[in-house]
């Protein structure tokens, strides 16, 4: 089969693909993935721009022309197309046990996956929020609570908070910290999101701090709650959200004819 202006499928299989395979370098591919991961792992839009520069430099080093399309986030663009609701720059996030012992639980700068994507920030006018830690590990237990019963509390849960975002907020929770397990890796932190391109549209006015820790860290907190009944944590999250853009980077290989 031939296309009107292109090569045949047989030519593609016999000539073009083997040529591309010969030129490909698995080592170069892995190195590029590592470079992209160095900036993308922070899950922050200001760091995504570092990824843009990495990709542009890689293309230009190979003599390939680049195009950068800046897709708008948020705002009203009138196209009817799906968009990311807001850009978000994550500056810092920490959680500490403040009472009955003092212990650092998480720090975004040591592990960026501690911050749930699309998390709210704590009020910038405060030096973090101190609140009681409470444990809710089932949707049944959450549903049984009256509205407002979690007012000002930080909820520790093994559930996926994305599926219960609205309910946690409606019950008054200040935030959620999940130790949702990574199978066979109790020391690792799962990557967690409150939504695909943002929090669900029906929850657009809802603010909920979202943090994630490993199963081992969750077990430590559960042990403290079991031993002391009341555990107070201090949570400080600095995230700047705004109408911005995210880059779509393409390499352009000019054809002939």
C-alpha positions as CSV (number, residue, x, y, z in Angstrom):
1,X,0.0,0.0,0.0
2,X,1.3,3.4,-1.0
3,X,0.2,6.8,0.4
4,X,-0.2,9.6,-2.2
5,X,2.9,11.5,-1.2
6,X,4.8,9.1,1.0
7,X,6.8,5.9,0.9
8,X,5.2,2.4,1.0
9,X,4.8,0.5,4.3
10,X,7.3,-2.0,2.9
11,X,9.9,0.7,2.4
12,X,9.2,2.0,5.9
13,X,9.8,-1.4,7.4
14,X,12.8,-2.4,5.2
15,X,14.6,0.9,4.9
16,X,13.5,3.7,7.2
17,X,13.0,1.8,10.5
18,X,16.3,-0.1,10.3
19,X,18.1,3.2,9.6
20,X,16.5,4.8,12.6
21,X,17.3,1.8,14.8
22,X,20.9,1.9,13.7
23,X,21.2,5.6,14.7
24,X,19.4,5.1,18.0
25,X,21.5,4.9,21.2
26,X,20.0,3.2,24.2
27,X,22.7,4.8,26.4
28,X,21.7,8.3,25.1
29,X,18.0,7.5,25.7
30,X,18.6,6.5,29.3
31,X,20.8,9.6,29.9
32,X,18.1,11.8,28.5
33,X,15.4,10.2,30.7
34,X,17.6,10.8,33.7
35,X,18.0,14.5,32.8
36,X,14.3,15.0,32.3
37,X,13.5,13.2,35.6
38,X,15.9,15.5,37.4
39,X,13.6,18.4,36.9
40,X,10.2,16.8,36.2
41,X,10.3,14.8,39.5
42,X,9.7,18.0,41.5
43,X,6.2,18.2,39.9
44,X,6.4,22.0,39.9
45,X,5.7,24.2,36.9
46,X,8.8,26.4,37.5
47,X,10.9,23.2,37.3
48,X,9.0,22.0,34.2
49,X,10.6,25.0,32.4
50,X,14.0,23.4,33.2
51,X,12.8,20.3,31.4
52,X,11.9,22.5,28.4
53,X,15.5,23.8,28.3
54,X,16.9,20.3,28.6
55,X,14.8,19.1,25.6
56,X,15.6,22.1,23.5
57,X,19.3,21.7,24.1
58,X,19.2,18.1,23.2
59,X,17.4,18.7,19.9
60,X,19.7,21.6,19.0
61,X,22.8,19.6,19.7
62,X,21.6,17.1,17.1
63,X,20.9,19.9,14.6
64,X,17.1,19.6,15.0
65,X,14.8,22.6,14.8
66,X,12.5,23.0,17.9
67,X,9.1,24.4,18.4
68,X,7.7,25.3,21.8
69,X,3.9,25.7,22.2
70,X,2.9,27.3,25.5
71,X,-0.5,25.8,26.4
72,X,-2.4,28.1,28.8
73,X,-3.4,26.9,32.2
74,X,-6.5,28.2,33.8
75,X,-8.4,31.3,32.7
76,X,-11.1,31.4,30.1
77,X,-9.8,30.6,26.6
78,X,-13.1,29.9,25.0
79,X,-12.0,26.9,23.0
80,X,-14.0,24.3,24.9
81,X,-10.9,22.2,25.1
82,X,-9.6,20.4,28.3
83,X,-7.0,22.5,30.0
84,X,-4.9,22.3,33.2
85,X,-6.8,24.5,35.6
86,X,-3.8,26.2,37.2
87,X,-0.1,26.3,37.1
88,X,1.5,25.6,40.5
89,X,5.0,26.3,41.8
90,X,5.8,24.2,44.9
91,X,8.3,26.1,47.0
92,X,8.4,24.0,50.2
93,X,6.5,21.6,52.3
94,X,7.1,20.1,55.8
95,X,5.2,18.1,58.4
96,X,6.5,17.6,61.9
97,X,5.1,15.8,65.0
98,X,4.9,18.7,67.5
99,X,3.4,16.8,70.5
100,X,3.8,14.5,72.5
101,X,7.3,14.2,70.8
102,X,9.1,16.3,68.3
103,X,9.9,14.6,65.0
104,X,10.3,15.5,61.4
105,X,8.0,13.4,59.2
106,X,8.5,14.8,55.7
107,X,10.3,17.4,53.7
108,X,9.5,18.2,50.1
109,X,13.1,19.1,49.3
110,X,14.2,15.6,50.3
111,X,11.4,13.8,48.5
112,X,9.1,15.8,46.1
113,X,6.5,13.1,46.1
114,X,5.6,14.0,49.6
115,X,3.3,16.7,48.1
116,X,0.1,15.4,46.5
117,X,-0.3,17.0,43.1
118,X,-2.8,19.9,43.2
119,X,-2.5,20.2,47.0
120,X,-3.6,23.5,48.6
121,X,-1.1,25.6,50.6
122,X,-1.3,26.4,54.2
123,X,-2.2,30.1,54.9
124,X,0.8,32.2,54.1
125,X,0.1,34.5,57.0
126,X,0.9,31.7,59.5
127,X,4.0,29.9,60.2
128,X,2.3,26.6,59.4
129,X,-0.8,25.0,61.0
130,X,-0.8,22.9,64.1
131,X,-3.6,20.4,64.2
132,X,-4.6,17.0,65.6
133,X,-3.8,13.9,63.6
134,X,-6.7,11.5,63.2
135,X,-6.8,8.2,61.4
136,X,-9.5,7.2,58.9
137,X,-8.8,4.1,56.8
138,X,-12.2,3.2,55.3
139,X,-14.8,4.9,53.3
140,X,-17.4,3.5,55.7
141,X,-15.8,5.2,58.7
142,X,-15.5,8.5,56.7
143,X,-19.2,8.4,55.7
144,X,-20.3,7.8,59.3
145,X,-18.8,11.1,60.4
146,X,-21.1,14.2,60.6
147,X,-20.2,17.2,58.5
148,X,-17.7,19.4,60.3
149,X,-16.4,16.6,62.6
150,X,-12.9,16.8,61.2
151,X,-12.7,20.6,61.5
152,X,-9.1,21.7,61.6
153,X,-7.7,18.2,61.7
154,X,-5.1,16.4,59.6
155,X,-6.3,13.0,58.5
156,X,-3.9,10.0,58.1
157,X,-5.4,7.5,55.7
158,X,-4.3,4.4,53.6
159,X,-7.0,5.2,51.1
160,X,-6.5,7.0,47.8
161,X,-7.5,10.6,48.8
162,X,-8.5,11.5,45.2
163,X,-11.5,9.2,45.6
164,X,-12.6,10.9,48.8
165,X,-11.4,14.5,48.2
166,X,-14.8,16.2,48.5
167,X,-15.9,14.1,51.5
168,X,-12.7,14.9,53.5
169,X,-13.2,18.6,52.7
170,X,-16.9,18.5,53.6
171,X,-16.2,16.9,56.9
172,X,-13.9,19.9,57.7
173,X,-10.4,18.4,57.4
174,X,-7.6,20.8,57.0
175,X,-5.6,18.3,55.0
176,X,-4.9,14.6,54.3
177,X,-1.6,12.7,54.6
178,X,-1.8,9.3,52.9
179,X,0.5,6.3,53.4
180,X,-1.2,4.5,50.5
181,X,1.0,1.4,50.2
182,X,3.5,0.8,47.4
183,X,3.3,-3.0,47.1
184,X,6.4,-4.7,48.5
185,X,8.2,-1.3,49.0
186,X,7.2,-0.1,52.5
187,X,9.9,2.6,52.6
188,X,8.8,4.2,49.3
189,X,6.3,7.0,48.8
190,X,3.5,6.7,46.3
191,X,2.9,9.4,43.7
192,X,-0.5,10.7,44.5
193,X,-2.8,13.2,42.7
194,X,-6.0,14.9,43.7
195,X,-7.1,14.9,40.0
196,X,-5.9,14.6,36.4
197,X,-5.5,18.3,35.3
198,X,-6.5,19.7,38.7
199,X,-8.9,19.0,41.5
200,X,-12.4,18.0,40.2
201,X,-14.3,20.9,38.7
202,X,-17.2,20.3,41.1
203,X,-14.8,20.9,44.0
204,X,-13.2,24.1,42.4
205,X,-13.7,26.2,45.6
206,X,-12.4,23.5,47.9
207,X,-9.0,23.8,49.5
208,X,-7.4,20.7,51.0
209,X,-3.7,20.2,51.8
210,X,-2.5,16.9,50.5
211,X,0.7,15.1,51.6
212,X,2.0,11.5,51.1
213,X,4.4,9.4,53.1
214,X,5.7,5.8,53.0
215,X,4.0,2.9,54.7
216,X,6.8,2.8,57.3
217,X,6.3,6.5,58.1
218,X,2.6,5.9,58.4
219,X,3.2,3.0,60.8
220,X,5.3,5.2,62.9
221,X,2.5,7.8,63.2
222,X,-0.1,5.1,63.9
223,X,2.1,3.8,66.7
224,X,2.3,7.3,68.2
225,X,-1.5,7.7,68.1
226,X,-2.1,4.3,69.6
227,X,0.4,5.1,72.4
228,X,-0.5,8.7,73.2
229,X,-4.1,9.0,71.9
230,X,-3.6,12.6,70.8
231,X,-0.9,13.5,68.4
232,X,-0.4,17.1,67.2
233,X,1.4,17.8,63.9
234,X,2.6,21.0,62.4
235,X,2.1,21.3,58.6
236,X,3.6,24.0,56.5
237,X,3.1,24.0,52.7
238,X,4.1,26.9,50.4
239,X,2.5,26.5,46.9
240,X,1.9,29.4,44.5
241,X,-0.9,28.9,42.0
242,X,-1.6,31.1,39.0
243,X,-2.8,31.3,35.5
244,X,0.2,30.4,33.4
245,X,1.3,27.9,30.8
246,X,3.0,24.6,30.3
247,X,5.3,23.9,27.4
248,X,4.8,21.3,24.7
249,X,8.2,20.8,23.0
250,X,8.6,19.3,19.6
251,X,11.5,18.5,17.4
252,X,11.0,19.3,13.7
253,X,12.7,17.2,11.1
254,X,12.4,18.9,7.7
255,X,11.5,16.7,4.8
256,X,12.4,17.0,1.2
257,X,10.3,17.6,-1.9
